[in-house]
Amino acid sequence: MRIRWGSSTFIKSLPLLAAAATADAQQPSIGVAPITLGAGPYVFDTAEQHRIRVDIVVRGLAHPFSFAFLPNGDALIVERGANVRLVEHATTDAVLSPTPVAGAPVPAGFRGGGLHDIVIHPEFATNGLVYFTYNSPGPPDPSSTPPGRRPVALTLARARFDGKALVDAEDIFVGEMLPGSSGSRIAFAPDGYVFMTTGAPFNDAAQRLDNVYGKVLRLTLDGAIPDDNPFVGQPGARGEIYTLGHRDQLGLAVHPVSGAVVAAEHGPNGGDEVNLILPGRNYGWPVYSFGRTYEGPRHSAVPLGPDTEPPQILWIPSIAPTGMAFYGADRIPGWKGNLFVGSARRGEIPRTGSLERVVLNANLEELRRESLLTELHQRIRDVREGPDGLLYVITDEDDGALLRISPTESAQ
């Protein structure tokens, strides 16, 4: 295209320029340029634990979603929808095993299928049991949109880890088949039950008691229904349901002192939440939300209804909350008792992930918050306290990494 001032060439080019400008406005380039982690370590100042050090423990993981530490300092890491990987000596001289752990579900091969969360049994030292969730695929549905989309059933399974492989695997809970998928998290409560999150972001399943989606479930360690669950005996209700009205829950944690259960939930476009999980309560989705639709209007005229539970913590704009953990050790004293929540991105902008630190009082009410690791521009997918008392996170990237956070000598 040529532009010559004062000529017909310029005049004839105006429609082309306008069309190009319209196309650019409709398809903006959003997000900072991709950032590759260097060798590290990185040192950052923070609000209450000044000068922290971030070390890269291992890298080369394919979009890790969750991880669990073993008592000996090894770690099991789930690559989203695919494999379980073993990191030997994760808290000292870490080595990523080159081959996936045998015995895990076969990688799904389609978006949303396969493995999600992984946790170890509270008595792992004696029984070696590992619990994990995955979306078990059904046959392709030719009538779906897009055609051939695979229905899935969210499944809770357990197996024994013998140091190299998962053996004697069994499914102990299986949800209904549904067209589409969502992530899940699991956590053990001090009273001997296991909690499990499910999602229902795009329909009204979260408000119906005839299915397990858009809920927090409470199960026995064998996957059975506890007799004191709030909807046991109610006609047409799934007895596994503990709470309802949730959208997409990718974080779950149990307070180490009180035993309170909290879950992190995605809003549609803003309105991300941390909810205090109380038996039988309704958390509103999809009738009520603090968020907006992806086109901009408010999702609901008011964010809460008369019978809905308000969030304990709220983010507007969204942070895409993921795995979370309470920090209870003494190695990082300025953070003891804080809640940490992984963030994949902030305000719908790619490559703006962080680790969110929230200071709470004894009633789990928010006092202040801080965003950490923003300079790394990584999607933080999960966070755990290690057996060494330090904090660890994983990055959900093509070249995903396990990171260790520790205080520097000057901070100590």
C-alpha positions, 0 to 999 in steps of 0.5 A: 500500500502506498500513501502519497499526500494530496493524491487519489492513492491516499484517498482510496486507501482510507477504507483499507486503513479503516478496515485494518483499524477495525480488525486490530480493535476487534483482535487486540494483542493482549499480554506481555511477551512470554518470559522464560525463567532464568537459572535463578536464584531470584531475590525479592523484597516483600511486605512482612518477610523482607528479602525472600529467595526463589530457587528453581528446584526442577524444570522441564514439566509439561503444564504441572497442575498439582503436587504433593510432598512425601515424608522423605522429601520426594515430590509427586507432580501431576502434569495437567491431564497427562502424567505423574512425575517423581522428583527425588530429593525435592527439598535438597538435591532435586532430580526429576525422574526422566520417565513418568510414574507408572500406574496412573490413568492413561493421558486423556489426549483431549482438553479437560480430560485426564489427571488433576489433583494429587494428595497423600493419605494422612497416614502415608508413612504406614499405608503408602496411599495416594489419592488423585482425581481425573476426568474419565472419558466416555465415548465421543458424542457426535451430537455435541458442539463441537462434534465428537466432544468427549463426555467425562465423569469426574473420578476420585481414585487411590493407589499405593505408591511403592517408591516408583509406581502407583499400584493397586489403583481403584476408583472410589468415587465416580460422578455422572457423565457430562458434556464438558469438564472442569478441574477438581481439588481434594483435601483431608480433614482432621476428622477423617473425611476427604473433601473434593471440589467440582465445577459447573461453570456454564450451566445450572448444575451447581444449583441442582442436588441431583448431580455432583457438579458445582459442589464441594463433596464430603466422602469417607476415605473409602469414597462412601457417603458420611451419614451426617452429610447435610443432604443425606436422605433428601429425595432426589439429592446426591448424598455426597454433596456438602455445599452447592452453588460453586462455579469452577473451584481450583483451590482447596485447603484445610486450616491446620489449627481449626480444621476449617475448610476453604475453597478458591473459586473462579468468577466469570470475569472478576468476582473470584472468591475464597469461600469458607465451606459450611455444611449445606450452604449455597454459594450462589452460582449461577444465580448470583455472582460478583463478576461480569460476563465476558462481554462486560455486563454484570452477571447478576443484578445483585451479587448476593441473594438472601440465602447465599453465603458471602465470600470470605475473600474476593478479587475484582478484577479476577486473579484466576485462583488455583491451588492454595495452602496455609503456611504453618511452619517457622522457617518463614516467620513473617508468613506464619498463619497466612493463606497463599493462593496461586494466580494464573493471571490478573484482570484477564491479562495473560502472563500476569500470574502471581502468588497471593498472600492473605493475612487473616485473623483468628476468624479467617477474616482478611486483614491485608494481602500482597501479590508475590512473584509478579516479576516472574510473569508465570502462571502459578498453579499450586502452592504447598508447604514442604516437609522442610518448612519452606514454601514451594510453588509450581508454574503452569507453563510449557517448561513448567518448574517447581520453585522453592521460596525461602528467607535470605540470610539477611531476612533471617 
